[in-house]
Amino acid sequence: MRDQALAWFTLSQSGDISETDLQQLQRWRQSDSEHERAWQRMTGLTDVIKNRAQALESPVARRALQQTRYVSGDRRQALKILIGAGLLGAVGWQTKDGHWLQSALADLSTATGERRRHRLADGTQLWLNTDSAVDIRFDAHERRILVRYGEVDILTGSDSARRPLLVQTRDALLRPLGTRFTVRCDEAGSGTLLSVSSGRVAASMPGNLAEQIVEAGYQARIARGSISHPQPINAASLAWIDGFIVAERMRLGDFVAQLARYRSGVLRCDPQVADLLLTGSYPLDDSERILSLLEDSLPVSIVRRTRYWVTVAARGSA
């Protein structure tokens, strides 16, 4: 869907779109609300592009836009062409909605609600949580995994060439010492959360050689130029690896916030019921079933304005 939106967007900006193309675009947008949502996110780029009118008037830029029509089989290459023309560089990295561009350029990524497992060439295994993206940079001297955003669980492999393995985020440089660990890059400047399941991880910050060892069973947050004192892991926070949200007397508001990460659109909890407590294991692959279970076990109702705007509210308030 994102690929289709990109293809339609580049065609519409190329100056080479026909009346038939416009009709097909309109039918595509109307056929699915997610198509329209993807289109609206893509057209948010037009303000940036309008501010770069000279670039659009440039024959080089126009050729770049037209060229993307013929490389639809390689989304990353298409986006690189646009970035090279100077048309997408600012919006892709400086806005909150820039994940769509980063995921398109990333080596590995997941969409909202998707979880995937990958095995790398050295035997290292990655589990990507919902809405996550990473790059793999292996060369003759080191193995480096760059976490663009989201959450990834890493089980290190044994490299025959004995190259060191490094995991890098915006805030942290992590050196695993034969281990399994999880890295989560949070939004809103809250940094990188490192959780070590087994072995040890040496954590440092970019440009600072001083390392802090985080042992198995502990987690630490790296943010704003410092590393927090390690605290015991909350095992429930890693249940996503096995496909569950696990709640142990969890506030409903916190539970809904977790579930919202795995659903497209808006899922919110009414403050009237946010402090209700719940306990249980809930399968992530069926969020609608989870919402039904909430109605069965708590005095709440699921209020749907649309399929993509859902509120967990007090029973009888719908």
Helices and strands as residue ranges (DSSP letters): H 2-13, H 19-30, H 33-43, H 46-50, H 53-57, H 59-67, G 68-70, H 75-84, H 89-94, G 96-98, H 99-105, E 108-109, E 116-119, E 125-128, E 133-138, E 143-155, E 165-168, E 173-176, E 180-185, E 192-198, E 200-205, E 208-215, E 218-223, E 226-227, E 231-232, G 235-242, E 244-251, H 252-260, E 266-269, E 277-283, H 287-297, E 300-306, E 309-314
